[in-house]
Amino acid sequence: MPDISLTMVVLLCLAALAAGWIDAVVGGGGLLLLPVMLLGLPNSSSAAQYALGTNKAVAIVGTTGAAVTYARKTPVDVGVAVRIGLGALAGSTAGAFVAALMSTDVLKPVVMVVLLAVGTFVILRPAFGTAPSTGPVPARRVLAAVGLAGVGIGFYDGLVGPGTGTFLVLALTALLHLDLVTASATAKIVNCCTNAGALATFAWKGTVYWQLAALMAVFNLVGGTVGARTALKKGSSFVRVVLLVVVFALVANLAYQQWLA
């Protein structure tokens, strides 16, 4: 365990609980958890790496719990989700390599514009993600999802990171014509693949506080399970509202990092 106070441990656990709920409903739990971890972990030159590594160890538990909860209650094409997940795993690995060679600050304004456009689209199209597709998904749409939602967003995850789960929900809804609840369920399976790859890398580097992660993971698992059940109970209209809140929170977060931090 890192040398932190009991009060901060409690705060980290509560943040993990809330982040698990947000992540299960629509993605973006890292927007809450990572800043709290950066605040709470010992200040050092490697604090950010430990925050990222420990976050992945926590998130993979909550994500798996949410994925299992969704899979029991909503029809998810696991085969398609795993194919997209493998594409995302490859994309995130490539993105991580590119991130070491360039500044991601140049991309953040572009991402903000894209997010604002997406938020505006969702507001102007109330029916977006409210009706599931009927019949099997054409192979060309699956291929497009593997390329864009898998490799493309996976690359973004390795290069920049914040909001990957939210981007996945939006892309899967648009490309596979899923309702928002099924898109969230599918995104959780994809997230399991990318989190596993990232966690293996951080574990190899030795930048995971395993005892702290195990404690926080319990709370994240509860949050993820409850979040999935909430989304299933409330339906796509509820997920749509949470989606818009997370999209604009992500824009604010990126703007702060770009110009104020």
N, C-alpha and C positions, 0 to 999 in steps of 0.2 A: 504494500500500500504506500502511496506517496504521503509525505508529511503534510497533511491538511487537517483542519479542525473538524470536529464532529458536526458542527453547524453546516460547514461546506459540504460534508458528505451527504447530509440530509437534503440540502439544496440540490445537489447533483442527482440524487435519487428521484426527487420530485420532478426535476427537469427531464429525466429519462422517462418517467411515467407520462408526462405531457407530450414529449416528443414521440413516444410510441403511438399514442392516440392519433396525433396529427399525421404521422407517417402512414398509419394504416388506412386512414380515411382518404388521403389524397397525395401523400408524399410531402417532403419538405421538413421532416422532423429535425434534420440536422441544422436548420436555420435557428432553432431554439437551443439545441443541446450543445453544439460546438462553441458558441460564444460563452455559455456558462462554464464549459470545461476549460476554456482558455483562461477564464477569470479564476477558476478554482484550483487548477493544478499549479504546482510550484513553478515559479518564474525562472526559466533557464533558456539557453539557446536552442534546446530541443523540445521545448514545451509544446509547440505546435505539432510536431511529429507524434508526441505521446498523446496529445488530444485527438488527433486523427486516428491513430492506431487503436486507442481505447474506445473511441466512438464506434469504430467498425466492429469491435468485439461485442459491444453492447447492442448495436443496431441489428446484427445478424440474428440475434435471438428474438427480438421483437418482430422483425420482418418475417421470420419463419413461423412464429406463432400466428401472426396475421394471415399469412399465406394458407396455413392449415385451416384456420377458421373460415376463411373465404371459400376454400376448396370444398368444405363440407356443406356449404349452404348455397353456393352459386355455381352454375356450369362454367368451368374454366377449361380451355383446351391446353392441358399441361404440355403436350408435345410442342405446340406453337410457342408457348411461353419459354420453354427450355431452349428452343432454337434461337429465339430473340436474346435470351440470357447469355448464351454462348457467344453470340455476335457482340453483345455489350461487353463481355469479358475481354474479348480481343480488342475492341475499340478503346476500352479504358486503359488497357496496357499500353497501346500506342499513344494515347493521349498523355499518359504519365511521362513517357519518353520525350514527347514534344515539349511538355511543360518545363522540362529541365533546360530546354534550349531557347525559350522565348518568354517574354513577359505576358502574363495573362491579362494585365491591366488594359491592353489594347482591345481585348475582346469583350470586356464587361459592358461598355456602352452599347455594343451591338446586341448583347444578350438582353439588356434592359429594354431596348427598342422592340425586340421580338416579343418579350414578355408583355409589354404594354399593348402591342398589337393583338396578342392572344387574349389578354384580358378584355379588351374592347370587343373582340369577336364573340367571346362567350357571353358578354352582356347583351350584345345585339342579336344573338341567336339563342333565345331561351330554350329551343328544342335540342340544342347540341348535347348529345350524350344522354338523352332521356329515353330513347327507344332503342332496344337491342336489335341487332341484325337478325334477319330470318334466313335460315339455311346455312350451308357450309360456306366458309370464307374462301374466295378464289385464291388459287396458288400465287397469282401475281401480287395480291395484297399481302399475303404472308411474306413473300420475298421482299416487298417494299418495307414491311415492318421490321424484318431482320436487318435490312440495310440502314434504314433511318432510325427507328426506335432502338435497334440493337447496336450496330456499329457506330452510327452517328452520335446518338446520345451517350453511349458508352465512352466514346472519344471525348465528348464534352465533360463527362464525369471525371476522367483522368486528367483533363487539362484545366478545368475550372472548378466544377463540383457542385456548388449550391443549386438546389432545385431539380436535381436529376429525376427524382421520383415524380415530381409534378410534371416535368416534360414528358416522362414516359406515359403517364395517364392521358395527357392531351394527345400525344402521338398515336397511342393505341386506340383511343376513341375515334380519331379521325381516319386512321388507315384501315382498321379492321371493322369499323362501324359498330363498336361495342357501346353499351351504355356505360355511364361513368362508374357504376359499382363493379361491373365485370372488368372494366379497364383497370381499376384499382387492384382488383384481385390478381389479374395477370401481371401487373407491374410488380407486385410483391414477389412473385416467383422469379421474375427477371432480376429484382434487387437481391434476392438470395444468391444468385450466380455471381453478380458483381461484388457483393460484400464478401463472399468467400474468397475470391481472387485477391481483393484488396487486403483482407485480414491475413492471408497467407504471406503477403509481401511484408506487412508491418510486423508480423510475428517473426519472420526471418530476420528483420532488422533489429528486433528486440525492443520495439517502441510501443509496447502494450503494458499497461498496469493491470495485470490479470485479476488480482483480488478485488480491486475497485470495479473493474468491468463486470465481474461475476455478480457483485452486489447490485450494481445499476441495471444489469441485464434482467434481473427478476422484476424490477419495476417497469422496464421497457417492455417486457413480455406481457405484463398485465395491461399496460397501456395499449399495446398493439392488438391484443385479443379483444379488449373492450372497444377499441376504435373500429375494428372490423365488424363487430356485432352492431355497433351504432350505425355504420354505413349501410349494412344489410337491412336494418330495421327502418331507418329513415328514408332510404332510397336515393335515387340520382339527384333529386332536387336539393336535398341536403348536402350531398357531396359537391354539387355545383357551387353552393354558397361558400363552403370551406375552400374550394379550389380558388375562387376569386380572392378570398382573403389572403391565402398563401401566395398567390401570384403577385399581388401588390405589395405584400410584405417582403417578398424576394426582391422586387424592384427597389424598394427602400433600402434593403440591406446592401445590395450591390452599389447603389448610389452613395451610401455612406462610406463603403470601403474605397470607392473610386475617388471621391472628392473631399471627404471630411476626416477619415481616419488618419 
